[in-house]
Amino acid sequence: MLNLLRFREIADYSGFPDLAPPEPISGSAAYDRYVRHTLPFLAASGGSVEFYGTGGHTFVGPPDERWDRVMLIRQSSLEAFFAFASDPEYLAGLGHRTAALEDSRLLPLVERQLP
């Protein structure tokens, strides 16, 4: 799965006050909290982070569009992904992601051989 992530300048924990840090933090810092929370659940489901990097403005596309971070996640199967995504312990930390993101895209991918 390809994840394109655009962060809020300041994380919005208004919907998740129980997860909110004592002082305001950036969207990027909130997303880092989400990643630390999520990695054990991802690994337990057979998934892995294949690429994690800094994004930026597009070369081809709307000139004002930017993606702050890009991730490529590999999961063993669709069923494994749905099991991961519905785990109540994983879901308990999902508020960090919501607080962090201004916008995002999740594009499922299926690997193919070059022609």
N, CA and C atoms as an extended XYZ file, in Angstrom:
345
Properties=species:S:1:pos:R:3:atomname:S:1:resname:S:1:resid:I:1 pbc="F F F"
N         0.841       -1.169        0.000 N   MET     1
C         0.000        0.000        0.000 CA  MET     1
C         0.886        1.231        0.000 C   MET     1
N         0.544        2.167       -0.848 N   LEU     2
C         1.246        3.442       -0.908 CA  LEU     2
C         0.475        4.436       -0.057 C   LEU     2
N         1.154        5.038        0.909 N   ASN     3
C         0.575        6.041        1.797 CA  ASN     3
C         1.181        7.394        1.471 C   ASN     3
N         0.349        8.363        1.126 N   LEU     4
C         0.775        9.749        0.924 CA  LEU     4
C         0.173       10.558        2.064 C   LEU     4
N         1.014       11.299        2.787 N   LEU     5
C         0.591       11.930        4.036 CA  LEU     5
C         0.921       13.413        4.047 C   LEU     5
N        -0.065       14.235        4.385 N   ARG     6
C         0.137       15.674        4.564 CA  ARG     6
C        -0.239       15.998        6.010 C   ARG     6
N         0.708       16.590        6.732 N   PHE     7
C         0.521       16.843        8.151 CA  PHE     7
C        -0.105       18.202        8.430 C   PHE     7
N        -0.828       18.263        9.534 N   ARG     8
C        -1.272       19.537       10.087 CA  ARG     8
C        -0.046       20.219       10.698 C   ARG     8
N        -0.064       21.536       10.726 N   GLU     9
C         1.025       22.245       11.383 CA  GLU     9
C         1.041       21.885       12.872 C   GLU     9
N        -0.126       21.924       13.512 N   ILE    10
C        -0.287       21.531       14.906 CA  ILE    10
C        -1.310       20.403       14.948 C   ILE    10
N        -0.967       19.301       15.594 N   ALA    11
C        -1.870       18.149       15.678 CA  ALA    11
C        -3.173       18.549       16.359 C   ALA    11
N        -4.272       18.007       15.859 N   ASP    12
C        -5.598       18.300       16.402 CA  ASP    12
C        -6.128       17.088       17.166 C   ASP    12
N        -5.961       17.118       18.470 N   TYR    13
C        -6.411       16.027       19.330 CA  TYR    13
C        -7.801       16.273       19.905 C   TYR    13
N        -8.555       17.203       19.336 N   SER    14
C        -9.861       17.540       19.905 CA  SER    14
C       -10.795       16.323       19.959 C   SER    14
N       -10.664       15.407       19.039 N   GLY    15
C       -11.491       14.208       19.045 CA  GLY    15
C       -10.918       13.071       19.868 C   GLY    15
N        -9.707       13.253       20.392 N   PHE    16
C        -9.016       12.193       21.127 CA  PHE    16
C        -8.288       12.778       22.341 C   PHE    16
N        -9.021       13.423       23.244 N   PRO    17
C        -8.351       14.091       24.368 CA  PRO    17
C        -7.557       13.126       25.258 C   PRO    17
N        -7.951       11.869       25.302 N   ASP    18
C        -7.223       10.895       26.122 CA  ASP    18
C        -5.830       10.589       25.560 C   ASP    18
N        -5.597       10.845       24.283 N   LEU    19
C        -4.280       10.617       23.668 CA  LEU    19
C        -3.443       11.893       23.595 C   LEU    19
N        -4.055       13.027       23.848 N   ALA    20
C        -3.380       14.319       23.660 CA  ALA    20
C        -2.199       14.473       24.615 C   ALA    20
N        -1.072       14.947       24.098 N   PRO    21
C         0.069       15.247       24.963 CA  PRO    21
C        -0.237       16.491       25.804 C   PRO    21
N         0.530       16.715       26.872 N   PRO    22
C         0.254       17.860       27.736 CA  PRO    22
C         0.422       19.212       27.030 C   PRO    22
N         1.313       19.286       26.056 N   GLU    23
C         1.544       20.508       25.287 CA  GLU    23
C         1.286       20.220       23.812 C   GLU    23
N         0.872       21.226       23.022 N   PRO    24
C         0.660       21.003       21.586 CA  PRO    24
C         1.929       20.479       20.901 C   PRO    24
N         1.718       19.610       19.916 N   ILE    25
C         2.823       19.073       19.116 CA  ILE    25
C         2.462       19.202       17.638 C   ILE    25
N         3.456       19.064       16.803 N   SER    26
C         3.230       19.151       15.360 CA  SER    26
C         2.507       17.906       14.859 C   SER    26
N         1.927       18.041       13.681 N   GLY    27
C         1.325       16.868       13.044 CA  GLY    27
C         2.359       15.789       12.788 C   GLY    27
N         3.558       16.190       12.419 N   SER    28
C         4.629       15.226       12.185 CA  SER    28
C         4.958       14.451       13.459 C   SER    28
N         5.044       15.143       14.588 N   ALA    29
C         5.336       14.476       15.862 CA  ALA    29
C         4.197       13.546       16.265 C   ALA    29
N         2.961       13.956       16.014 N   ALA    30
C         1.823       13.092       16.319 CA  ALA    30
C         1.864       11.838       15.448 C   ALA    30
N         2.249       11.996       14.189 N   TYR    31
C         2.329       10.824       13.308 CA  TYR    31
C         3.446        9.886       13.762 C   TYR    31
N         4.542       10.440       14.253 N   ASP    32
C         5.606        9.596       14.796 CA  ASP    32
C         5.081        8.753       15.954 C   ASP    32
N         4.222        9.321       16.780 N   ARG    33
C         3.607        8.564       17.871 CA  ARG    33
C         2.751        7.437       17.317 C   ARG    33
N         2.005        7.733       16.262 N   TYR    34
C         1.181        6.703       15.613 CA  TYR    34
C         2.055        5.576       15.078 C   TYR    34
N         3.150        5.914       14.419 N   VAL    35
C         4.032        4.888       13.853 CA  VAL    35
C         4.597        4.002       14.964 C   VAL    35
N         5.093        4.599       16.038 N   ARG    36
C         5.639        3.805       17.143 CA  ARG    36
C         4.583        2.872       17.739 C   ARG    36
N         3.361        3.356       17.838 N   HIS    37
C         2.267        2.535       18.353 CA  HIS    37
C         1.937        1.390       17.394 C   HIS    37
N         1.985        1.671       16.094 N   THR    38
C         1.489        0.751       15.073 CA  THR    38
C         2.457       -0.350       14.684 C   THR    38
N         3.755       -0.070       14.700 N   LEU    39
C         4.730       -1.042       14.177 CA  LEU    39
C         4.612       -2.443       14.778 C   LEU    39
N         4.422       -2.614       16.081 N   PRO    40
C         4.289       -3.981       16.593 CA  PRO    40
C         3.074       -4.720       16.032 C   PRO    40
N         1.967       -4.014       15.839 N   PHE    41
C         0.766       -4.645       15.288 CA  PHE    41
C         0.960       -4.998       13.815 C   PHE    41
N         1.634       -4.118       13.082 N   LEU    42
C         1.926       -4.389       11.682 CA  LEU    42
C         2.801       -5.635       11.548 C   LEU    42
N         3.862       -5.696       12.338 N   ALA    43
C         4.766       -6.855       12.294 CA  ALA    43
C         4.036       -8.131       12.689 C   ALA    43
N         3.213       -8.081       13.718 N   ALA    44
C         2.485       -9.268       14.173 CA  ALA    44
C         1.522       -9.789       13.113 C   ALA    44
N         1.057       -8.906       12.234 N   SER    45
C         0.125       -9.315       11.181 CA  SER    45
C         0.847       -9.775        9.921 C   SER    45
N         2.181       -9.772        9.946 N   GLY    46
C         2.943      -10.189        8.774 CA  GLY    46
C         3.288       -9.050        7.845 C   GLY    46
N         3.013       -7.824        8.246 N   GLY    47
C         3.299       -6.664        7.413 CA  GLY    47
C         4.656       -6.068        7.709 C   GLY    47
N         5.109       -5.200        6.806 N   SER    48
C         6.390       -4.529        6.990 CA  SER    48
C         6.388       -3.192        6.259 C   SER    48
N         7.239       -2.293        6.737 N   VAL    49
C         7.439       -1.011        6.073 CA  VAL    49
C         8.583       -1.204        5.089 C   VAL    49
N         8.296       -1.053        3.811 N   GLU    50
C         9.292       -1.239        2.763 CA  GLU    50
C        10.038        0.054        2.448 C   GLU    50
N         9.349        1.175        2.630 N   PHE    51
C         9.954        2.488        2.384 CA  PHE    51
C         9.272        3.496        3.273 C   PHE    51
N        10.069        4.394        3.861 N   TYR    52
C         9.550        5.463        4.710 CA  TYR    52
C        10.401        6.684        4.429 C   TYR    52
N         9.807        7.712        3.846 N   GLY    53
C        10.628        8.840        3.455 CA  GLY    53
C         9.889       10.160        3.454 C   GLY    53
N        10.658       11.194        3.234 N   THR    54
C        10.145       12.554        3.164 CA  THR    54
C         9.631       12.825        1.758 C   THR    54
N         8.480       13.435        1.667 N   GLY    55
C         7.913       13.803        0.378 CA  GLY    55
C         8.213       15.256        0.057 C   GLY    55
N         7.316       15.870       -0.677 N   GLY    56
C         7.470       17.263       -1.069 CA  GLY    56
C         6.431       17.617       -2.098 C   GLY    56
N         6.718       18.617       -2.900 N   HIS    57
C         5.803       19.036       -3.960 CA  HIS    57
C         5.935       18.089       -5.147 C   HIS    57
N         4.894       17.988       -5.931 N   THR    58
C         4.882       17.075       -7.068 CA  THR    58
C         5.670       17.648       -8.246 C   THR    58
N         6.279       16.754       -9.026 N   PHE    59
C         6.893       17.143      -10.294 CA  PHE    59
C         5.828       17.227      -11.371 C   PHE    59
N         4.907       16.257      -11.361 N   VAL    60
C         3.803       16.219      -12.311 CA  VAL    60
C         2.527       16.205      -11.481 C   VAL    60
N         1.711       17.209      -11.656 N   GLY    61
C         0.491       17.327      -10.869 CA  GLY    61
C         0.278       18.762      -10.461 C   GLY    61
N        -0.739       19.001       -9.661 N   PRO    62
C        -1.016       20.369       -9.232 CA  PRO    62
C         0.200       20.976       -8.522 C   PRO    62
N         0.597       22.183       -8.893 N   PRO    63
C         1.819       22.772       -8.334 CA  PRO    63
C         1.742       23.052       -6.838 C   PRO    63
N         0.536       23.202       -6.297 N   ASP    64
C         0.407       23.478       -4.867 CA  ASP    64
C         0.218       22.208       -4.033 C   ASP    64
N         0.227       21.050       -4.674 N   GLU    65
C         0.045       19.796       -3.951 CA  GLU    65
C         1.373       19.335       -3.359 C   GLU    65
N         1.332       18.909       -2.091 N   ARG    66
C         2.533       18.390       -1.446 CA  ARG    66
C         2.155       17.212       -0.565 C   ARG    66
N         3.098       16.319       -0.413 N   TRP    67
C         2.947       15.188        0.504 CA  TRP    67
C         4.184       15.192        1.390 C   TRP    67
N         3.975       15.356        2.684 N   ASP    68
C         5.085       15.504        3.619 CA  ASP    68
C         5.849       14.211        3.858 C   ASP    68
N         5.135       13.099        3.863 N   ARG    69
C         5.767       11.823        4.107 CA  ARG    69
C         5.137       10.799        3.192 C   ARG    69
N         5.940        9.813        2.818 N   VAL    70
C         5.500        8.743        1.928 CA  VAL    70
C         5.917        7.420        2.546 C   VAL    70
N         5.002        6.468        2.549 N   MET    71
C         5.314        5.137        3.069 CA  MET    71
C         4.818        4.089        2.085 C   MET    71
N         5.583        3.028        1.993 N   LEU    72
C         5.169        1.861        1.226 CA  LEU    72
C         5.125        0.693        2.206 C   LEU    72
N         3.947        0.144        2.396 N   ILE    73
C         3.723       -0.945        3.341 CA  ILE    73
C         3.426       -2.218        2.564 C   ILE    73
N         4.079       -3.292        2.966 N   ARG    74
C         3.795       -4.606        2.371 CA  ARG    74
C         3.025       -5.423        3.398 C   ARG    74
N         1.944       -6.039        2.951 N   GLN    75
C         1.156       -6.908        3.810 CA  GLN    75
C         1.025       -8.253        3.112 C   GLN    75
N         0.970       -9.319        3.882 N   SER    76
C         0.977      -10.660        3.291 CA  SER    76
C        -0.297      -10.976        2.512 C   SER    76
N        -1.419      -10.371        2.905 N   SER    77
C        -2.677      -10.616        2.194 CA  SER    77
C        -3.691       -9.553        2.590 C   SER    77
N        -4.744       -9.473        1.842 N   LEU    78
C        -5.824       -8.553        2.162 CA  LEU    78
C        -6.460       -8.931        3.502 C   LEU    78
N        -6.596      -10.213        3.732 N   GLU    79
C        -7.172      -10.682        4.983 CA  GLU    79
C        -6.304      -10.266        6.171 C   GLU    79
N        -4.974      -10.375        6.015 N   ALA    80
C        -4.061       -9.964        7.087 CA  ALA    80
C        -4.176       -8.468        7.347 C   ALA    80
N        -4.327       -7.684        6.283 N   PHE    81
C        -4.494       -6.238        6.461 CA  PHE    81
C        -5.768       -5.945        7.235 C   PHE    81
N        -6.873       -6.572        6.862 N   PHE    82
C        -8.139       -6.300        7.550 CA  PHE    82
C        -8.081       -6.756        9.008 C   PHE    82
N        -7.393       -7.863        9.285 N   ALA    83
C        -7.228       -8.296       10.679 CA  ALA    83
C        -6.420       -7.262       11.459 C   ALA    83
N        -5.337       -6.765       10.866 N   PHE    84
C        -4.521       -5.717       11.482 CA  PHE    84
C        -5.372       -4.473       11.732 C   PHE    84
N        -6.089       -4.025       10.710 N   ALA    85
C        -6.833       -2.762       10.771 CA  ALA    85
C        -8.039       -2.819       11.701 C   ALA    85
N        -8.454       -4.007       12.119 N   SER    86
C        -9.603       -4.117       13.027 CA  SER    86
C        -9.204       -4.547       14.435 C   SER    86
N        -7.917       -4.678       14.689 N   ASP    87
C        -7.432       -5.057       16.023 CA  ASP    87
C        -7.756       -3.938       17.013 C   ASP    87
N        -8.516       -4.223       18.068 N   PRO    88
C        -8.904       -3.166       19.016 CA  PRO    88
C        -7.705       -2.467       19.680 C   PRO    88
N        -6.628       -3.185       19.937 N   GLU    89
C        -5.454       -2.554       20.547 CA  GLU    89
C        -4.770       -1.598       19.559 C   GLU    89
N        -4.720       -1.976       18.292 N   TYR    90
C        -4.207       -1.056       17.266 CA  TYR    90
C        -5.109        0.172       17.177 C   TYR    90
N        -6.413       -0.041       17.110 N   LEU    91
C        -7.368        1.057       16.959 CA  LEU    91
C        -7.295        2.052       18.116 C   LEU    91
N        -6.852        1.610       19.283 N   ALA    92
C        -6.742        2.491       20.451 CA  ALA    92
C        -5.761        3.641       20.210 C   ALA    92
N        -4.808        3.476       19.291 N   GLY    93
C        -3.834        4.528       18.997 CA  GLY    93
C        -4.088        5.263       17.703 C   GLY    93
N        -5.156        4.919       17.010 N   LEU    94
C        -5.446        5.514       15.706 CA  LEU    94
C        -5.679        7.022       15.790 C   LEU    94
N        -6.063        7.523       16.958 N   GLY    95
C        -6.288        8.947       17.131 CA  GLY    95
C        -5.054        9.786       16.863 C   GLY    95
N        -3.855        9.213       17.085 N   HIS    96
C        -2.625        9.951       16.762 CA  HIS    96
C        -2.564       10.245       15.265 C   HIS    96
N        -2.960        9.262       14.454 N   ARG    97
C        -2.957        9.446       12.994 CA  ARG    97
C        -3.961       10.515       12.592 C   ARG    97
N        -5.159       10.409       13.131 N   THR    98
C        -6.199       11.375       12.807 CA  THR    98
C        -5.788       12.784       13.223 C   THR    98
N        -5.208       12.907       14.414 N   ALA    99
C        -4.764       14.216       14.909 CA  ALA    99
C        -3.662       14.793       14.027 C   ALA    99
N        -2.834       13.935       13.467 N   ALA   100
C        -1.654       14.357       12.711 CA  ALA   100
C        -1.975       14.856       11.313 C   ALA   100
N        -2.963       14.247       10.656 N   LEU   101
C        -3.103       14.418        9.212 CA  LEU   101
C        -4.097       15.492        8.793 C   LEU   101
N        -3.629       16.322        7.890 N   GLU   102
C        -4.491       17.268        7.189 CA  GLU   102
C        -5.162       16.568        6.014 C   GLU   102
N        -4.412       15.661        5.357 N   ASP   103
C        -4.925       14.929        4.200 CA  ASP   103
C        -4.062       13.695        4.003 C   ASP   103
N        -4.605       12.698        3.341 N   SER   104
C        -3.828       11.483        3.068 CA  SER   104
C        -4.452       10.724        1.914 C   SER   104
N        -3.670        9.829        1.359 N   ARG   105
C        -4.143        8.885        0.341 CA  ARG   105
C        -3.586        7.519        0.692 C   ARG   105
N        -4.383        6.496        0.496 N   LEU   106
C        -3.943        5.112        0.681 CA  LEU   106
C        -4.299        4.366       -0.596 C   LEU   106
N        -3.275        3.957       -1.305 N   LEU   107
C        -3.469        3.305       -2.592 CA  LEU   107
C        -3.013        1.853       -2.487 C   LEU   107
N        -3.944        0.895       -2.532 N   PRO   108
C        -3.522       -0.502       -2.518 CA  PRO   108
C        -2.832       -0.857       -3.824 C   PRO   108
N        -1.776       -1.628       -3.734 N   LEU   109
C        -0.969       -2.004       -4.892 CA  LEU   109
C        -0.841       -3.525       -4.946 C   LEU   109
N        -0.739       -4.053       -6.145 N   VAL   110
C        -0.460       -5.472       -6.353 CA  VAL   110
C         0.773       -5.546       -7.218 C   VAL   110
N         1.802       -6.230       -6.732 N   GLU   111
C         3.063       -6.326       -7.471 CA  GLU   111
C         2.900       -7.136       -8.734 C   GLU   111
N         3.572       -6.677       -9.792 N   ARG   112
C         3.554       -7.376      -11.084 CA  ARG   112
C         4.975       -7.448      -11.610 C   ARG   112
N         5.196       -8.358      -12.491 N   GLN   113
C         6.465       -8.478      -13.182 CA  GLN   113
C         6.484       -7.483      -14.345 C   GLN   113
N         7.661       -6.957      -14.622 N   LEU   114
C         7.794       -6.095      -15.791 CA  LEU   114
C         7.532       -6.900      -17.051 C   LEU   114
N         6.950       -6.258      -18.075 N   PRO   115
C         6.679       -6.997      -19.331 CA  PRO   115
C         7.947       -7.357      -20.068 C   PRO   115
